[in-house]
């Protein structure tokens, strides 16, 4: 980490009283820490391009700043621009070639946060562009407000999905703590099976024997007995008729024999 020190400021400005510094040029020195800017309340021009600065927080103390050149640094969060909203004299900002400048809607978002800019990234800002930015530009949130927000109260969709899955798995793996709980569960299951027509039909066995009450059993046996007797009588009649027909046939054949003998 390279820090902007008092010695570096004095060497470049020839001024030891930091409140009297008006301009500071420290571009291309790999600076990462510029917290010393908090002492330069009256600085008007800062040229800090081609360094490794990752925040604009220290610039909010430079109340008379007019021109800020900070391109090609390491500012990733576009919300850092909000630190410059308290600088009423800021008219020229060159923030391009930072990671935050590569995001969609970058220019309109910056102009909405800083509508008093006259030039952004070496390009003149027109009143029409500012009006467009105020209408459709993305609203930035101050980093301090983001840090102060209760992040623990925010529930994301992924958390909801995980919670649902955990509850489902808990329900599947439930174990009963006592025999009474298990007995109640078995009774409920038995009731469902008894009154569930789909379950009853699925368990029906077509080959199983039917059960009757005492009276119905008697009627059933009586009916079967009558059917059996009727069948027996029909069989006897059939056999008798067959025997009679056989006897008649034999008698006719004997008569034919006698007639033939008498003829001869």
TIMI-407947 format. One record per residue (C-alpha): residue in one letter; residue number from 1; x, y, z. Coordinates in Angstrom, 2 decimals, padded with zeros to 5 digits. Layout:
N
<drenmar rest="A" nr="NUM" u="X" v="Y" w="Z"/>
...
This chain:
264
<drenmar rest="X" nr="1" u="000.00" v="000.00" w="000.00"/>
<drenmar rest="X" nr="2" u="001.30" v="003.42" w="-001.02"/>
<drenmar rest="X" nr="3" u="000.13" v="006.31" w="001.10"/>
<drenmar rest="X" nr="4" u="000.08" v="009.95" w="000.11"/>
<drenmar rest="X" nr="5" u="002.27" v="011.49" w="002.81"/>
<drenmar rest="X" nr="6" u="002.88" v="015.03" w="004.03"/>
<drenmar rest="X" nr="7" u="006.40" v="014.95" w="002.58"/>
<drenmar rest="X" nr="8" u="005.02" v="014.10" w="-000.86"/>
<drenmar rest="X" nr="9" u="002.52" v="016.96" w="-000.68"/>
<drenmar rest="X" nr="10" u="005.14" v="019.48" w="000.42"/>
<drenmar rest="X" nr="11" u="007.58" v="018.29" w="-002.28"/>
<drenmar rest="X" nr="12" u="005.01" v="018.82" w="-005.02"/>
<drenmar rest="X" nr="13" u="003.27" v="021.99" w="-003.83"/>
<drenmar rest="X" nr="14" u="006.11" v="023.77" w="-002.02"/>
<drenmar rest="X" nr="15" u="003.54" v="024.53" w="000.68"/>
<drenmar rest="X" nr="16" u="003.73" v="023.29" w="004.27"/>
<drenmar rest="X" nr="17" u="000.35" v="024.64" w="005.33"/>
<drenmar rest="X" nr="18" u="-002.09" v="022.13" w="003.91"/>
<drenmar rest="X" nr="19" u="-005.05" v="024.47" w="004.27"/>
<drenmar rest="X" nr="20" u="-003.33" v="026.76" w="001.76"/>
<drenmar rest="X" nr="21" u="-002.90" v="024.10" w="-000.95"/>
<drenmar rest="X" nr="22" u="-004.93" v="024.95" w="-004.08"/>
<drenmar rest="X" nr="23" u="-003.65" v="022.37" w="-006.57"/>
<drenmar rest="X" nr="24" u="-002.11" v="018.93" w="-006.19"/>
<drenmar rest="X" nr="25" u="-000.78" v="016.71" w="-008.96"/>
<drenmar rest="X" nr="26" u="000.18" v="013.15" w="-007.94"/>
<drenmar rest="X" nr="27" u="-000.80" v="011.07" w="-010.95"/>
<drenmar rest="X" nr="28" u="000.94" v="007.76" w="-011.77"/>
<drenmar rest="X" nr="29" u="002.46" v="007.11" w="-008.32"/>
<drenmar rest="X" nr="30" u="000.50" v="003.92" w="-007.35"/>
<drenmar rest="X" nr="31" u="-001.18" v="005.70" w="-004.44"/>
<drenmar rest="X" nr="32" u="-003.84" v="003.75" w="-002.56"/>
<drenmar rest="X" nr="33" u="-004.36" v="005.88" w="000.58"/>
<drenmar rest="X" nr="34" u="-005.24" v="009.58" w="000.20"/>
<drenmar rest="X" nr="35" u="-006.61" v="010.19" w="003.68"/>
<drenmar rest="X" nr="36" u="-004.33" v="013.24" w="004.01"/>
<drenmar rest="X" nr="37" u="-006.81" v="015.06" w="001.73"/>
<drenmar rest="X" nr="38" u="-008.98" v="015.60" w="004.81"/>
<drenmar rest="X" nr="39" u="-006.57" v="018.33" w="005.78"/>
<drenmar rest="X" nr="40" u="-006.85" v="020.14" w="002.43"/>
<drenmar rest="X" nr="41" u="-010.15" v="021.91" w="002.92"/>
<drenmar rest="X" nr="42" u="-009.41" v="024.61" w="000.33"/>
<drenmar rest="X" nr="43" u="-007.91" v="022.55" w="-002.49"/>
<drenmar rest="X" nr="44" u="-009.55" v="023.30" w="-005.85"/>
<drenmar rest="X" nr="45" u="-007.84" v="020.98" w="-008.35"/>
<drenmar rest="X" nr="46" u="-006.77" v="017.37" w="-007.72"/>
<drenmar rest="X" nr="47" u="-005.02" v="015.28" w="-010.35"/>
<drenmar rest="X" nr="48" u="-004.75" v="011.71" w="-009.05"/>
<drenmar rest="X" nr="49" u="-005.20" v="009.63" w="-012.20"/>
<drenmar rest="X" nr="50" u="-003.39" v="006.32" w="-012.86"/>
<drenmar rest="X" nr="51" u="-003.20" v="005.22" w="-009.24"/>
<drenmar rest="X" nr="52" u="-004.83" v="002.50" w="-007.15"/>
<drenmar rest="X" nr="53" u="-007.43" v="004.49" w="-005.19"/>
<drenmar rest="X" nr="54" u="-010.55" v="002.44" w="-004.41"/>
<drenmar rest="X" nr="55" u="-012.81" v="004.94" w="-002.63"/>
<drenmar rest="X" nr="56" u="-013.96" v="008.56" w="-002.93"/>
<drenmar rest="X" nr="57" u="-014.68" v="008.91" w="000.77"/>
<drenmar rest="X" nr="58" u="-011.67" v="011.14" w="001.48"/>
<drenmar rest="X" nr="59" u="-012.66" v="013.68" w="-001.19"/>
<drenmar rest="X" nr="60" u="-015.83" v="014.73" w="000.64"/>
<drenmar rest="X" nr="61" u="-013.71" v="016.93" w="002.95"/>
<drenmar rest="X" nr="62" u="-012.39" v="019.06" w="000.09"/>
<drenmar rest="X" nr="63" u="-015.28" v="021.51" w="000.22"/>
<drenmar rest="X" nr="64" u="-013.91" v="023.89" w="-002.45"/>
<drenmar rest="X" nr="65" u="-012.96" v="021.22" w="-004.97"/>
<drenmar rest="X" nr="66" u="-013.79" v="022.19" w="-008.57"/>
<drenmar rest="X" nr="67" u="-011.85" v="019.75" w="-010.78"/>
<drenmar rest="X" nr="68" u="-011.22" v="016.12" w="-009.93"/>
<drenmar rest="X" nr="69" u="-009.17" v="013.91" w="-012.24"/>
<drenmar rest="X" nr="70" u="-009.25" v="010.36" w="-010.96"/>
<drenmar rest="X" nr="71" u="-009.44" v="008.17" w="-014.08"/>
<drenmar rest="X" nr="72" u="-007.74" v="004.76" w="-014.23"/>
<drenmar rest="X" nr="73" u="-007.96" v="003.90" w="-010.56"/>
<drenmar rest="X" nr="74" u="-009.72" v="001.02" w="-008.79"/>
<drenmar rest="X" nr="75" u="-013.13" v="002.43" w="-007.87"/>
<drenmar rest="X" nr="76" u="-015.56" v="-000.46" w="-008.28"/>
<drenmar rest="X" nr="77" u="-018.75" v="000.72" w="-006.60"/>
<drenmar rest="X" nr="78" u="-020.58" v="003.44" w="-008.51"/>
<drenmar rest="X" nr="79" u="-022.32" v="004.45" w="-005.28"/>
<drenmar rest="X" nr="80" u="-019.01" v="005.99" w="-004.23"/>
<drenmar rest="X" nr="81" u="-020.02" v="009.00" w="-006.35"/>
<drenmar rest="X" nr="82" u="-022.43" v="009.95" w="-003.57"/>
<drenmar rest="X" nr="83" u="-019.44" v="011.08" w="-001.47"/>
<drenmar rest="X" nr="84" u="-019.08" v="013.99" w="-003.93"/>
<drenmar rest="X" nr="85" u="-022.65" v="015.25" w="-003.54"/>
<drenmar rest="X" nr="86" u="-021.60" v="017.62" w="-000.75"/>
<drenmar rest="X" nr="87" u="-019.17" v="019.51" w="-002.97"/>
<drenmar rest="X" nr="88" u="-021.12" v="022.51" w="-004.35"/>
<drenmar rest="X" nr="89" u="-018.28" v="023.82" w="-006.54"/>
<drenmar rest="X" nr="90" u="-017.48" v="020.58" w="-008.35"/>
<drenmar rest="X" nr="91" u="-017.85" v="021.16" w="-012.11"/>
<drenmar rest="X" nr="92" u="-015.42" v="018.78" w="-013.77"/>
<drenmar rest="X" nr="93" u="-015.13" v="015.06" w="-013.00"/>
<drenmar rest="X" nr="94" u="-013.07" v="012.52" w="-014.90"/>
<drenmar rest="X" nr="95" u="-013.98" v="009.11" w="-013.52"/>
<drenmar rest="X" nr="96" u="-013.68" v="007.00" w="-016.67"/>
<drenmar rest="X" nr="97" u="-011.53" v="003.88" w="-016.96"/>
<drenmar rest="X" nr="98" u="-012.51" v="002.78" w="-013.46"/>
<drenmar rest="X" nr="99" u="-014.36" v="-000.53" w="-012.97"/>
<drenmar rest="X" nr="100" u="-017.52" v="001.37" w="-011.98"/>
<drenmar rest="X" nr="101" u="-017.53" v="003.20" w="-015.33"/>
<drenmar rest="X" nr="102" u="-018.06" v="-000.06" w="-017.21"/>
<drenmar rest="X" nr="103" u="-021.54" v="-000.64" w="-015.78"/>
<drenmar rest="X" nr="104" u="-024.69" v="-000.05" w="-017.80"/>
<drenmar rest="X" nr="105" u="-026.24" v="003.38" w="-017.27"/>
<drenmar rest="X" nr="106" u="-023.03" v="004.73" w="-015.76"/>
<drenmar rest="X" nr="107" u="-023.14" v="008.24" w="-017.24"/>
<drenmar rest="X" nr="108" u="-026.82" v="008.92" w="-016.53"/>
<drenmar rest="X" nr="109" u="-026.45" v="007.59" w="-012.97"/>
<drenmar rest="X" nr="110" u="-023.51" v="009.95" w="-012.28"/>
<drenmar rest="X" nr="111" u="-025.33" v="012.95" w="-013.75"/>
<drenmar rest="X" nr="112" u="-028.41" v="012.21" w="-011.68"/>
<drenmar rest="X" nr="113" u="-026.28" v="012.13" w="-008.53"/>
<drenmar rest="X" nr="114" u="-024.26" v="015.20" w="-009.59"/>
<drenmar rest="X" nr="115" u="-026.55" v="017.35" w="-011.79"/>
<drenmar rest="X" nr="116" u="-024.30" v="020.44" w="-011.44"/>
<drenmar rest="X" nr="117" u="-021.46" v="018.90" w="-013.42"/>
<drenmar rest="X" nr="118" u="-020.45" v="020.77" w="-016.55"/>
<drenmar rest="X" nr="119" u="-018.07" v="018.12" w="-017.87"/>
<drenmar rest="X" nr="120" u="-017.92" v="014.38" w="-017.22"/>
<drenmar rest="X" nr="121" u="-015.04" v="012.26" w="-018.55"/>
<drenmar rest="X" nr="122" u="-013.81" v="015.13" w="-020.71"/>
<drenmar rest="X" nr="123" u="-017.22" v="015.44" w="-022.36"/>
<drenmar rest="X" nr="124" u="-019.46" v="018.51" w="-021.97"/>
<drenmar rest="X" nr="125" u="-022.76" v="017.90" w="-020.18"/>
<drenmar rest="X" nr="126" u="-025.83" v="019.45" w="-021.80"/>
<drenmar rest="X" nr="127" u="-029.00" v="020.53" w="-019.97"/>
<drenmar rest="X" nr="128" u="-031.00" v="017.99" w="-022.00"/>
<drenmar rest="X" nr="129" u="-028.69" v="015.22" w="-020.84"/>
<drenmar rest="X" nr="130" u="-029.16" v="016.25" w="-017.23"/>
<drenmar rest="X" nr="131" u="-032.93" v="016.27" w="-017.69"/>
<drenmar rest="X" nr="132" u="-032.81" v="012.78" w="-019.18"/>
<drenmar rest="X" nr="133" u="-030.63" v="011.61" w="-016.30"/>
<drenmar rest="X" nr="134" u="-033.08" v="012.96" w="-013.74"/>
<drenmar rest="X" nr="135" u="-035.88" v="011.08" w="-015.50"/>
<drenmar rest="X" nr="136" u="-034.44" v="007.65" w="-016.31"/>
<drenmar rest="X" nr="137" u="-031.03" v="007.63" w="-014.61"/>
<drenmar rest="X" nr="138" u="-030.40" v="005.05" w="-011.91"/>
<drenmar rest="X" nr="139" u="-030.64" v="006.38" w="-008.38"/>
<drenmar rest="X" nr="140" u="-027.48" v="005.76" w="-006.38"/>
<drenmar rest="X" nr="141" u="-027.39" v="004.94" w="-002.68"/>
<drenmar rest="X" nr="142" u="-024.84" v="006.48" w="-000.35"/>
<drenmar rest="X" nr="143" u="-022.40" v="003.81" w="000.92"/>
<drenmar rest="X" nr="144" u="-023.01" v="004.93" w="004.51"/>
<drenmar rest="X" nr="145" u="-026.71" v="004.22" w="004.10"/>
<drenmar rest="X" nr="146" u="-025.94" v="000.80" w="002.71"/>
<drenmar rest="X" nr="147" u="-023.66" v="000.01" w="005.65"/>
<drenmar rest="X" nr="148" u="-026.28" v="001.22" w="008.14"/>
<drenmar rest="X" nr="149" u="-029.12" v="-000.87" w="006.65"/>
<drenmar rest="X" nr="150" u="-030.14" v="-003.95" w="008.71"/>
<drenmar rest="X" nr="151" u="-028.82" v="-006.62" w="006.39"/>
<drenmar rest="X" nr="152" u="-029.79" v="-009.36" w="008.84"/>
<drenmar rest="X" nr="153" u="-033.49" v="-008.56" w="008.31"/>
<drenmar rest="X" nr="154" u="-033.33" v="-009.02" w="004.56"/>
<drenmar rest="X" nr="155" u="-034.47" v="-012.43" w="003.36"/>
<drenmar rest="X" nr="156" u="-033.45" v="-013.45" w="-000.14"/>
<drenmar rest="X" nr="157" u="-035.37" v="-015.94" w="-002.35"/>
<drenmar rest="X" nr="158" u="-032.52" v="-018.43" w="-001.96"/>
<drenmar rest="X" nr="159" u="-032.92" v="-018.33" w="001.85"/>
<drenmar rest="X" nr="160" u="-036.66" v="-018.98" w="001.48"/>
<drenmar rest="X" nr="161" u="-036.00" v="-021.93" w="-000.82"/>
<drenmar rest="X" nr="162" u="-033.41" v="-023.39" w="001.60"/>
<drenmar rest="X" nr="163" u="-035.76" v="-022.95" w="004.55"/>
<drenmar rest="X" nr="164" u="-038.57" v="-024.70" w="002.65"/>
<drenmar rest="X" nr="165" u="-036.31" v="-027.61" w="001.73"/>
<drenmar rest="X" nr="166" u="-035.12" v="-027.95" w="005.33"/>
<drenmar rest="X" nr="167" u="-038.71" v="-028.00" w="006.62"/>
<drenmar rest="X" nr="168" u="-039.67" v="-030.61" w="004.03"/>
<drenmar rest="X" nr="169" u="-036.75" v="-032.84" w="004.97"/>
<drenmar rest="X" nr="170" u="-037.61" v="-032.40" w="008.67"/>
<drenmar rest="X" nr="171" u="-041.16" v="-033.52" w="008.01"/>
<drenmar rest="X" nr="172" u="-039.98" v="-036.62" w="006.15"/>
<drenmar rest="X" nr="173" u="-037.57" v="-037.65" w="008.86"/>
<drenmar rest="X" nr="174" u="-040.01" v="-037.12" w="011.74"/>
<drenmar rest="X" nr="175" u="-039.75" v="-039.56" w="014.62"/>
<drenmar rest="X" nr="176" u="-042.34" v="-039.95" w="017.35"/>
<drenmar rest="X" nr="177" u="-041.29" v="-039.35" w="020.93"/>
<drenmar rest="X" nr="178" u="-043.71" v="-041.74" w="022.64"/>
<drenmar rest="X" nr="179" u="-045.74" v="-044.89" w="021.99"/>
<drenmar rest="X" nr="180" u="-048.98" v="-042.91" w="022.33"/>
<drenmar rest="X" nr="181" u="-047.95" v="-040.70" w="019.41"/>
<drenmar rest="X" nr="182" u="-047.20" v="-043.74" w="017.34"/>
<drenmar rest="X" nr="183" u="-050.52" v="-045.34" w="018.31"/>
<drenmar rest="X" nr="184" u="-052.45" v="-042.21" w="017.34"/>
<drenmar rest="X" nr="185" u="-050.67" v="-042.14" w="014.02"/>
<drenmar rest="X" nr="186" u="-051.52" v="-045.81" w="013.37"/>
<drenmar rest="X" nr="187" u="-055.19" v="-045.20" w="014.22"/>
<drenmar rest="X" nr="188" u="-055.36" v="-042.32" w="011.79"/>
<drenmar rest="X" nr="189" u="-053.76" v="-044.40" w="009.07"/>
<drenmar rest="X" nr="190" u="-056.23" v="-047.25" w="009.78"/>
<drenmar rest="X" nr="191" u="-059.18" v="-044.88" w="009.57"/>
<drenmar rest="X" nr="192" u="-057.98" v="-043.52" w="006.26"/>
<drenmar rest="X" nr="193" u="-057.59" v="-047.00" w="004.85"/>
<drenmar rest="X" nr="194" u="-061.08" v="-048.02" w="006.08"/>
<drenmar rest="X" nr="195" u="-062.94" v="-045.07" w="004.61"/>
<drenmar rest="X" nr="196" u="-060.85" v="-044.49" w="001.52"/>
<drenmar rest="X" nr="197" u="-062.76" v="-046.14" w="-001.39"/>
<drenmar rest="X" nr="198" u="-059.72" v="-046.03" w="-003.66"/>
<drenmar rest="X" nr="199" u="-057.58" v="-047.80" w="-001.10"/>
<drenmar rest="X" nr="200" u="-060.39" v="-050.31" w="-000.34"/>
<drenmar rest="X" nr="201" u="-060.92" v="-051.12" w="-004.03"/>
<drenmar rest="X" nr="202" u="-057.22" v="-051.48" w="-004.58"/>
<drenmar rest="X" nr="203" u="-056.98" v="-054.04" w="-001.74"/>
<drenmar rest="X" nr="204" u="-060.09" v="-056.04" w="-002.80"/>
<drenmar rest="X" nr="205" u="-059.40" v="-059.71" w="-003.56"/>
<drenmar rest="X" nr="206" u="-061.80" v="-061.14" w="-006.15"/>
<drenmar rest="X" nr="207" u="-061.03" v="-064.75" w="-005.18"/>
<drenmar rest="X" nr="208" u="-061.86" v="-064.33" w="-001.52"/>
<drenmar rest="X" nr="209" u="-064.92" v="-066.17" w="-000.16"/>
<drenmar rest="X" nr="210" u="-068.07" v="-064.24" w="000.83"/>
<drenmar rest="X" nr="211" u="-069.33" v="-064.27" w="004.39"/>
<drenmar rest="X" nr="212" u="-073.01" v="-064.41" w="005.28"/>
<drenmar rest="X" nr="213" u="-075.04" v="-064.02" w="008.43"/>
<drenmar rest="X" nr="214" u="-076.77" v="-067.04" w="009.99"/>
<drenmar rest="X" nr="215" u="-080.12" v="-066.52" w="008.17"/>
<drenmar rest="X" nr="216" u="-078.48" v="-065.72" w="004.89"/>
<drenmar rest="X" nr="217" u="-076.30" v="-068.79" w="005.23"/>
<drenmar rest="X" nr="218" u="-079.40" v="-070.96" w="005.67"/>
<drenmar rest="X" nr="219" u="-081.11" v="-069.44" w="002.65"/>
<drenmar rest="X" nr="220" u="-077.98" v="-069.91" w="000.61"/>
<drenmar rest="X" nr="221" u="-077.69" v="-073.61" w="001.57"/>
<drenmar rest="X" nr="222" u="-081.41" v="-074.21" w="000.96"/>
<drenmar rest="X" nr="223" u="-081.23" v="-072.65" w="-002.46"/>
<drenmar rest="X" nr="224" u="-078.14" v="-074.67" w="-003.35"/>
<drenmar rest="X" nr="225" u="-079.83" v="-077.87" w="-002.08"/>
<drenmar rest="X" nr="226" u="-082.89" v="-077.33" w="-004.25"/>
<drenmar rest="X" nr="227" u="-080.71" v="-076.70" w="-007.25"/>
<drenmar rest="X" nr="228" u="-078.82" v="-079.92" w="-006.63"/>
<drenmar rest="X" nr="229" u="-082.03" v="-082.02" w="-006.26"/>
<drenmar rest="X" nr="230" u="-083.51" v="-080.54" w="-009.42"/>
<drenmar rest="X" nr="231" u="-080.36" v="-081.40" w="-011.28"/>
<drenmar rest="X" nr="232" u="-080.47" v="-084.98" w="-009.92"/>
<drenmar rest="X" nr="233" u="-084.08" v="-085.50" w="-011.05"/>
<drenmar rest="X" nr="234" u="-083.30" v="-084.22" w="-014.52"/>
<drenmar rest="X" nr="235" u="-080.45" v="-086.68" w="-014.77"/>
<drenmar rest="X" nr="236" u="-082.67" v="-089.65" w="-013.74"/>
<drenmar rest="X" nr="237" u="-085.35" v="-088.72" w="-016.27"/>
<drenmar rest="X" nr="238" u="-082.81" v="-088.48" w="-019.02"/>
<drenmar rest="X" nr="239" u="-081.35" v="-091.90" w="-018.18"/>
<drenmar rest="X" nr="240" u="-084.86" v="-093.53" w="-018.06"/>
<drenmar rest="X" nr="241" u="-085.85" v="-092.11" w="-021.41"/>
<drenmar rest="X" nr="242" u="-082.64" v="-093.37" w="-022.91"/>
<drenmar rest="X" nr="243" u="-083.22" v="-096.91" w="-021.55"/>
<drenmar rest="X" nr="244" u="-086.79" v="-097.02" w="-022.92"/>
<drenmar rest="X" nr="245" u="-085.59" v="-096.02" w="-026.34"/>
<drenmar rest="X" nr="246" u="-082.93" v="-098.75" w="-026.22"/>
<drenmar rest="X" nr="247" u="-085.50" v="-101.46" w="-025.28"/>
<drenmar rest="X" nr="248" u="-087.88" v="-100.41" w="-028.07"/>
<drenmar rest="X" nr="249" u="-085.08" v="-100.58" w="-030.60"/>
<drenmar rest="X" nr="250" u="-084.07" v="-104.09" w="-029.48"/>
<drenmar rest="X" nr="251" u="-087.68" v="-105.32" w="-029.66"/>
<drenmar rest="X" nr="252" u="-088.08" v="-104.05" w="-033.21"/>
<drenmar rest="X" nr="253" u="-084.91" v="-105.81" w="-034.31"/>
<drenmar rest="X" nr="254" u="-086.07" v="-109.15" w="-032.76"/>
<drenmar rest="X" nr="255" u="-089.39" v="-108.88" w="-034.60"/>
<drenmar rest="X" nr="256" u="-087.63" v="-108.38" w="-037.90"/>
<drenmar rest="X" nr="257" u="-085.55" v="-111.53" w="-037.24"/>
<drenmar rest="X" nr="258" u="-088.67" v="-113.66" w="-036.58"/>
<drenmar rest="X" nr="259" u="-090.35" v="-112.45" w="-039.74"/>
<drenmar rest="X" nr="260" u="-087.34" v="-113.29" w="-041.80"/>
<drenmar rest="X" nr="261" u="-087.16" v="-116.86" w="-040.38"/>
<drenmar rest="X" nr="262" u="-090.81" v="-117.53" w="-041.04"/>
<drenmar rest="X" nr="263" u="-090.42" v="-116.53" w="-044.66"/>
<drenmar rest="X" nr="264" u="-087.81" v="-119.04" w="-045.32"/>
